[in-house]
Amino acid sequence: MSAIVLYTQPECPPCQIIKLFLKDRGVLFEEKNIADDPKARNELINIWKSHSTPTVVIEEDIIRGFDLNKLTEILEKHQL
């Protein structure tokens, strides 16, 4: 399992941007599509207390919504 989990859903342009951003940096991540995977949707809501995509989980850090600056900061913090 990847240290980074990206919760997405179809027709989510910010989700696509986050995926491209991570791929361009060579960062491995696990994508969980909440529209296709009820278990992932439950994780997003019940564990991470998020109701929006993209949501990125990097160890103990959670980024709810689209925030490339915060994502960059956290990736640097984790040396990713």
C-alpha positions as CSV (number, residue, x, y, z in Angstrom):
1,M,0.0,0.0,0.0
2,S,1.2,3.5,-0.9
3,A,2.0,6.1,1.8
4,I,-0.2,8.5,-0.2
5,V,-3.9,7.9,-0.8
6,L,-5.8,10.1,-3.2
7,Y,-9.6,10.0,-3.0
8,T,-11.2,11.0,-6.3
9,Q,-14.4,10.7,-8.3
10,P,-15.2,11.0,-12.0
11,E,-15.9,14.5,-13.5
12,C,-13.6,16.1,-10.9
13,P,-11.1,18.4,-12.7
14,P,-9.2,19.2,-9.6
15,C,-8.7,15.4,-9.0
16,Q,-7.1,15.1,-12.5
17,I,-4.8,18.0,-11.8
18,I,-3.6,16.5,-8.5
19,K,-3.0,13.1,-10.2
20,L,-0.9,14.8,-12.9
21,F,0.9,16.9,-10.3
22,L,1.9,13.8,-8.3
23,K,2.8,11.8,-11.5
24,D,5.0,14.7,-12.8
25,R,6.9,14.7,-9.5
26,G,7.3,10.9,-9.6
27,V,5.3,10.4,-6.4
28,L,3.6,7.0,-6.1
29,F,0.1,7.1,-4.8
30,E,-3.0,4.9,-4.5
31,E,-6.1,6.3,-6.1
32,K,-9.5,5.4,-4.5
33,N,-12.5,6.4,-6.6
34,I,-15.4,7.0,-4.2
35,A,-18.0,6.7,-7.0
36,D,-17.0,3.2,-7.8
37,D,-15.9,2.0,-4.4
38,P,-18.3,2.2,-1.5
39,K,-15.6,1.2,1.0
40,A,-13.4,4.1,-0.1
41,R,-16.4,6.5,0.2
42,N,-17.0,5.3,3.8
43,E,-13.3,5.7,4.6
44,L,-13.3,9.2,3.2
45,I,-16.3,10.2,5.3
46,N,-15.9,8.2,8.5
47,I,-12.1,8.0,8.9
48,W,-10.9,11.2,7.3
49,K,-14.0,13.3,8.0
50,S,-14.0,14.6,4.4
51,H,-16.9,15.1,2.1
52,S,-15.0,16.4,-0.9
53,T,-12.6,15.3,-3.6
54,P,-9.8,15.5,-4.1
55,T,-8.7,14.5,-0.6
56,V,-5.1,13.5,-0.2
57,V,-3.9,11.5,2.8
58,I,-0.1,11.4,3.5
59,E,0.5,9.5,6.7
60,E,-1.1,11.7,9.4
61,D,-1.6,14.7,7.1
62,I,-4.9,15.3,5.3
63,I,-5.5,17.8,2.5
64,R,-9.2,18.3,1.9
65,G,-10.0,19.9,-1.5
66,F,-7.7,21.4,-4.0
67,D,-4.6,23.1,-2.5
68,L,-1.4,22.6,-4.4
69,N,0.6,24.8,-2.1
70,K,-0.3,22.8,0.9
71,L,0.3,19.5,-1.0
72,T,3.8,20.7,-2.0
73,E,4.5,21.7,1.6
74,I,3.5,18.3,2.9
75,L,5.3,16.4,0.2
76,E,8.5,18.3,1.1
77,K,7.9,17.7,4.8
78,H,7.8,13.9,4.1
79,Q,10.6,14.2,1.6
80,L,8.5,12.9,-1.3
